[in-house]
Amino acid sequence: MDSRERVYRLLNFEEADRVALVDFPWPETVDRWRAEGLPRTVSLHKFFGFDIYHFGVDVSPKFDPIVYREEEEYVVYRDSYGVVVKAWRGRSGTPLPVEPAVRALDDFKEYIEPLLDPELPFRATSSRYPFRRDLEKAIAELQRDYFVVASILGPFEYVRHLVGEGVDRILRLVYRDPGMLSYIFDRVGSFLAKVSETLERLGADGVWVWDDLAYKNGPFISPQHYRRLVMPQHERIVQPFRRKGKPAILHTDGNVKPLIPLFIEAGFTALQPLEAKVGMDVRELKAQYGDRLAFIGNIDARALAQGPEAIRREVESKVPVAARGGGYIAGSDHSVPPDVSLSDYLYFVELVKKVGAYPLCR
């Protein structure tokens, strides 16, 4: 069974030949693995047998970046969203927003909204985009080896980045200027929905939305504010795929338990990465939502760094429960950190394929 059929079956709550696998090592992790023997030119997808490939297009407003200052450890620049950020040099990590692109609604209307026109000819969404056939061919070629998802930045992440210095400002605006936020969410959601529609028409197998909505103690916003601001845009983004019976996957870090029923209502069919370190447990979630929602991840990255015995306990305690009846794809509960050795990660990959082989042993 190839990766594409395997993932289709699992995300449609059917058993396959084995559990599928997807993961996201940090660049520093890959550097370590290369020093430990990973061939420098090898595809990580092929080397580890990852089953899902993320295919996306640039959804930013496409401003030309401006570098303001370079220091020994960091660089300060205005990015393609128009946001001034401070980023580490030579280290991975989320850049720190220093100055937002949007301080008032007029800023958005004047500088950002015109660049979200899906008919601008440099957009893949445009009827005048000259390379659409190339995108279609690229997706079809990747589908020889992988289940190809349309990888799209979510509306909360998009708007948070435009208006915020971190998460705090968007949370203040929820109460101080909800009209401004509603307008921006609507326009951003409309644009991202057009991107989703385009990638579905080009043949993508499903949609994967990246939208961090929580931290360790719970969601950033209440279920009521999620329903009012974010959920309508999530519905618009997943609709082109759901209409065709294709899966819709939501990536969101943190403890999102209070929002899961609303994710299902919005049209999502799978949730990733299920951070174990904040109390997300695929065994509990499977028992509660397993007939409506598939799960991806939840293998504690801390266990991956603790050697074969810890890895074995983590995999054997979770995979047989999560995989029963389909609806589960294995992976870490976050990006794989650089304290995970190549040999331990290879042990994890082989163990998942053994423990997650159907019919399950337990």
Sequence and secondary structure as in RCSB ss.txt:
>XXXX:A:sequence
MDSRERVYRLLNFEEADRVALVDFPWPETVDRWRAEGLPRTVSLHKFFGFDIYHFGVDVSPKFDPIVYREEEEYV
VYRDSYGVVVKAWRGRSGTPLPVEPAVRALDDFKEYIEPLLDPELPFRATSSRYPFRRDLEKAIAELQRDYFVVA
SILGPFEYVRHLVGEGVDRILRLVYRDPGMLSYIFDRVGSFLAKVSETLERLGADGVWVWDDLAYKNGPFISPQH
YRRLVMPQHERIVQPFRRKGKPAILHTDGNVKPLIPLFIEAGFTALQPLEAKVGMDVRELKAQYGDRLAFIGNID
ARALAQGPEAIRREVESKVPVAARGGGYIAGSDHSVPPDVSLSDYLYFVELVKKVGAYPLCR
>XXXX:A:secstr
  HHHHHHHHHTT   SB EE   B HHHHHHHHHTT  TT  HHHHHT  EEEE    S     EEEEE SSEE
EEE TTS EEEEESSS S  EEEE S SSHHHIIIIIGGGG TTSTTSTTSTT TTHHHHHHHHHHHTTTSEEEE
EEE HHHHHHHHH SSSHHHHHHHHH HHHHHHHHHHHHHHHHHHHHHHHHTT SEEEEE   EETTEESS HHH
IIIIIHHHHHHHHHHHHTTT  EEEE  S  GGGHHHHHHHT  EEE   GGGT  HHHHHHHHTTT EEE  B 
HHHHTS HHHHHHHHHHHHHHHHTTS EEE BSSSB TTS HHHHHHHHHHHHHHTBSS   
